[in-house]
Amino acid sequence: MEQRIPDADSEKSINFKSKLKIIGPGIILAATGIGSGDLVTSTVAGADFGMVLAWAVIIGVSLKLLLSEGVARWTLATGKTILEGWRLLGRWTMGYFLIYVTLFGLIYGAAIATACGIMMHAMFPVMPIWAWAIIHSVAGFLLIWFGRYKIFERVIMVLIGTMFVTVVGSAIMLIPSLSNVSMEAFSLGIPDGSLFRILGIIGGIGGTLALAAYGYWIREKGWRDASWLPIMRLDVSVAYTMTGIFSVSLMIVSTQFLYGNSVSFDGAAGMLDFLYIYGENFGSTPQFILNIGFWAATCSSLIGSWNGIPYLFADFIRIMKKNKKKKELSQNSSGNPVSIKDPAYKFFLAWLTFPSLLLLMFNQPIGLVLLYAALGSAFIPFLAITLLYLLNSKYVTKQFKNNFFQNAALVFVIIVFLTLGINEFM
């Protein structure tokens, strides 16, 4: 059933508690954006620099909030999806998106399933990692294929609740013992050799394609016009507040027992070393609890991506079909232009799940991974550039256009992420 809010004149009658009961897509956005990359980025930063770079987390979540709000504002203010907006900019946007999303589905599908398998294997080593990876990938496929949005949302709520109880709870338990850590770990600044680590934190917090998928989740929730803008902004603010708290909590945990020890690890597999060291310091039960939180983070990211990314591909196919027929794209403000029943949606859901699992049978395909990394680091500036144009264009009425600070922030995003992309490519 579609949710209703009072009209603009009586909007003040909605209290904060009532608004919190309405929100939901932002929780999905946070759960999807917090994946293995956030786990590694935040824990390594804490191990290498302590809490010095906590400010970079705040900047990172603020910039991702800006992008997500821009996508949703475009959708609510114009009635058009972000894919329809990109198509207005020319065919090159569609070509870029097709290349990116195809590689994303193949490589990310294997990577996030493997991350889930690693975390589950650490708790229950009764099967190899690849077997756990397959189970998670197929389970996510079945949940999205046969489930409904409300069921999907409830599963995400349980997983993100588990993440917070375990990871944030672990950080809270460790706060008193942080007094034993050198005070230089808390002197917010820019340590020597930390520039690209700072950019990595800013870029790695909060996901990539999930930002674009947010526009489809709000439509599934029934938010379909500009009257929902205040609720949407609260929703996305809650999402990135949670993301920031989660990332800072990981920094606290790693700072407490790794800072100054010259311990290094990389990738999702490196998180096992982190857990083992954590267990040696605090015992097997705290290690198991934190392991559950890491598993919930990777699992929610998988499920969220399995649900959200196919919307983008299905919308791409819809737009291309309309373009061939030379029909004007309709605003379709009455609901989502695509659904989980669309053949294109189901096709890409299968693409995320099954071809990527074949990669588990081979050694890491270095060339393809490097190409994906280069394209991945270029997606955020692509999104920022297109939003910079669309939200200042004739398609958006004056009241919903960007202000000076939003435009300046988008330019900053473009500069930062292009720098990251060049570094990643090199």
N, C-alpha and C positions, 0 to 999 in steps of 0.2 A: 504494500500500500504506500502511495506517495505521501511523504511527510509534508506538513503545512506549517507555515510560520505566519504571524500576523503581518498586515501590510506595513508600509514604512511609517505611517502615523502612529501605530501602536507597537512598533518594534521595541520601544523602551520597556514594555511590559514583560519582555522575556528576560528573566534573571539569568545570572551566570550559571547557576546549577542546572537550569533547564537546557541551556545551550550545550553544556557538557554531555547531557544525555543524548543529544542529537548527533554529535560528532562521531566519526567512524572511519571515513576514507583516509584521514590523516594518520590514524593508528596503523592502517594497512601500509601507507607510504613509509612510515618509520620502520615497521617490521621488515618491509621489503628492502629498504635502503641499507639497513644495518645487516651486513653480511660478513663473510670471512675477511674481506678487505678492511672493514672497520676494526675487526678484532685484531688483525695484524698491525695495522697502522697505529692504533692507539697504544697497544701494549709495547711495541717496539719503541715508540716515542717516549713512553714512561721509563723504559729500561735504559735508554741512551741519555735522556735529558731530564728525567724526573718530571715535575709538574711545570717546568719552565714554559712549555709550549701549550699549556691549557688554553691560552688566548687564541691560538690558531684553530682550536676546535670551535670556539665561539664564532670566529669569522667564517669557518667552513659551513656551519649549520645556518648562519645568517644568509650566506650567499645561496645555499640550496633552497632555503625558505623563499628568498626573492624569486628564484626561477620557478618553483612550484606554484607560488602565488600568481606569477605572471601567466603560466599555462592555464590555471583555473580561472583567472580573471578574463582572459581571452575567451574561454569557453562560455562562461556565464554571461559576459557582456555582449557577445556577438551571436551566440547560438551555434557557432562553428567549432569543430574539433581542431586540435593543434595540427593534425595532418591536413585538414582543409586550409588552414592558415599557411602551412608550408607550400601547398600547391599554388597558392596565390603568388608566391615569389618566383615561380618558374619550375621547369622540369628538372633542373639540376638538384633541387631539394629532394625530389622523389627518387632520383637515381642514387644520391648519397644514402638516403634512408634505407633503400632496398639492400645495398651492399652491406651497410652497417648491421642491420637487423638480421640478415642472413648469417653473417659471421658470429654475431652475438649469440644467436640461437644455438649454433654448433659448439662454440668454444665455452660460452658461459654455462650452457646446459651440462657439459661434462665437468666444468670446474666446481660449480656449486653442489652438484650431486656428490662429487668426490669429497668436498669439504664436509657435507653431511655424513658421508661414510666414515671419514676420519674421526669425527666427534663421537659417532655411535660406536665405532670399533674400540675407541679408548675406554668406553664404559663396559661394553659387552664384546670381548674379542672372540666370540664363538664363530664368527665368519670373517673372511677377509674384507678389506676395505672396499674393493670393487663390488662385492656382493651387497654390502650395505648401501653403496651408492646406487646400485640398480633398484633396490627396494624403495629407497627414498624417491627416486625419480619417477618410478612407476606409480607409487602411492600418490604423489602430487598430481600426476596425470589423471588418475582415476577420480581423485577428489574434485578436480576442476571439470572433468568431462561429464560426470554424473551429478555433481553438486549444484547448488544454487548460491547466489551471492551471499545470502544471509548465513548459510552454513559456512562458507569460506570465511566470512568476516568473524564468525564466532571462533573458528579454529585459530585464526590469526590473533584474536584477543587472548586466547589461552596461552599461545606461544610467547607473545610479547609480555604477558604477565609473568610467565615463567622466567623470561630473560631478566626482567627487572628485579624480581624477588631474589634471584640467585646472584647475578652480577653486581647490581647496586647494593644488595644486602652484604655481599662479601666486602665491597669497598667501605661501607659504613662500619663494619666490624673492624676494619684495619685502620680507620682514621686515628684512633688514639695512639697507635704504635708509630704513626708517621713522625712523631716527635724525635724518633731516633735517627731519622734521615737527615743528611746534611742540609743546612738551610739554603745552600746554593741551588737545591732542587726546586725551590719555590720562588726564586728570584726571576720573575717573569721578564723575558727578554729574548734576544736572538743569539744563542750560543754559536761559537765558531763551528763552521761546517754543517750548520743546520738549515741552510736556505732551502734546499730541495726537499728536506724532510718536512719543513713548514708547508711548502707548496703541496707536498704529498698528503699532509693532514687536511689541508683546506680542500684539496681535490677529491680525497678518498672518502670523506664523510658524507653519508646520506644517499648514495646510489647515483645512477645515471638515467637509464631508460625509464626507471620508475617515476621520475619527475614528469615525463610526458604521459605516462599511464594514469597519473592522478586525475586528469581531466575526464577519463572514462569512469573511474571509480566514483567521482562525485555525481555523475549522471545515474549510475546504478543506485545511488543512495536517494535519488529523486531531486537533486539540486540542479535546476535546469534554467534558471534565469538570474538576472542581476540582483534580485531580492535576497538571494542566498549569499551574497558577497561577505557580509559580516560573519555569518556562521562559518563560511569557508576559511576566512582569515584566522578565526579562532582555531579551527580544525588543524590548519597547516602549522600554526604557531605551537600548538600542543605537540604535533608530530616532531618538530625539530627541537623543541625543548627536551622531549624524551630522548632524541638522538644525542643531543649534547650531554645530558646527564649520563647516559650509557657510556659514551666515549670517555668522558672525564673519569668515570668510575673505573674503567679499564686502566687508565693511566695511573690512578691511585693504587690499584692492585699491583701493577708491575713496578711502580716506583718503590713501594714498600720493601720488596725483597730482591729486586734486580738492579736498581739504580746503583751505579758505581762498581758493579761486579764484572763488567766487560763480557756479559753473556749476549750472544746474538742468535737470532733465528729468523727464518724467512718463510713466507707462504703459509697456507693452512696446515701443512704437515709440521711446520715449526711450532704451531700452537700445542702440539703434543708435548714437545720439550718444555714449553712453558707450564703446562699442567703438571708434568712430572716434578719440575722444580718447585712449583707451588705446593704439591703434595709433600715433598721432602721437608718443606718449611712449616707447614700447618697441619699435616695429617691427611689420611686417605678420605675421610668423610668430607672435609671442606673441599678437597680436590674433586670429589664426585659431584658435589653441589655446583661448583663452578663449571664443571664439564657439562652438566645439564643445561646451564645457561648458554654456553657456547653452542651446544647442539641446537637449542631453541632458536638462537640467532640465525644460524645457517639454514635451519629447516624453514623458518618463517620467510627468509629471503627466497628460498626455492619456491615455496607455495605462492608467494606474492608475485614473483616473476612469471610463474606458470599461468597465473590468472591475468596479469596485467599486460604483458608484452603481446600476446596474441590479439588483443584489442587493436593495437597499433597496426599490426600486419593486416588484419581484416579490414580496417578502415582504409589502409593503403590500396587494397584490392578493390574496395567499393569505389574509391575516388578514381582509380584508373579505368574502371568499367564505365563510369559516368563520363569521363573525359573522352573515351572512345566513341561514345554515343552523342558527344557534343551537347550534353545536358548541363544546365547550371546546377552547381552543388546546392542542395537545399540546406537550410539552417537546421531543420529537424529538431527544433527546440523541445518537442514533446517527449523526447527520450534519447537513449543511446542510438546512434546510427548503425551500430553493429552490436551483435549479441554473441553469447557463448554457443548459440545454436548455428551460427553462420559456418558454412563449410570452410571458409578461409581461416576462421578462428580455430577450428578443430585441427586443420592442417598444420598450423604453426605450433599449436600445442603438442602435436605429435612430433614436429620437427625439433622442438626443444627437448623432447624426451628420448626418442629412440636413436636417431643418427649419432647424437652426441655420445651415447653409451658405447658406441663402437670404438671411440677414442680410448676408452679404458683398456682395450685389448692391445694397444700399441704404446710405444714410447712417445713422450710428449712431442707433438708436431711443432718444432721450433718456429719454422717459417710462418705458419698460420697464426701461431700465438703472437709473434711479433707484429704481424699485420693487424690482428685484432687489437693489440695494445695501442698501436698508433691510431687506429680508427676510434677506439674507445676514449682516448684522451682528447680526441677532436670533437666528440659529441657535445660536451658541455659548451664550448665556444660556439658551436653550430646552433645550439638551442638559444644561447644568449644573443647571438647576432640576429636570429630570426625574430625573437621576442622584442629586441630593440626596434626593429622595423615595424612589426605588426602592432605593437602597443603604442606607437606614435602615428599610425596610419589613419587613413580616412575610414577604415572599416570599424574603428572604435570611436564612440562619441567622446566628447571632451572630458566628461566627468570620470571616464574609466581609463583615460590615457595615462602614461607614465608621467610622474613629476620629475623634477631635476635630479633628485637624489636617487631615484630608481634608475634613471638613465645612466647616471655616473657609476652606480654600482654594477650595472650590466657591462659597461665599458671595462671596469676593473676585472670582472669575471673573464671577459674575453682575453685581456692581457695575461692574467694569471694562468689560465688554462692553455692558451697558446704556448706559453713558456713551458708548461708541463708537457705538452704534446711534442714540442721540439726536443726536449730532453729525453722523452720516452722513445722517440723515433731514433735519436742518435745512440 
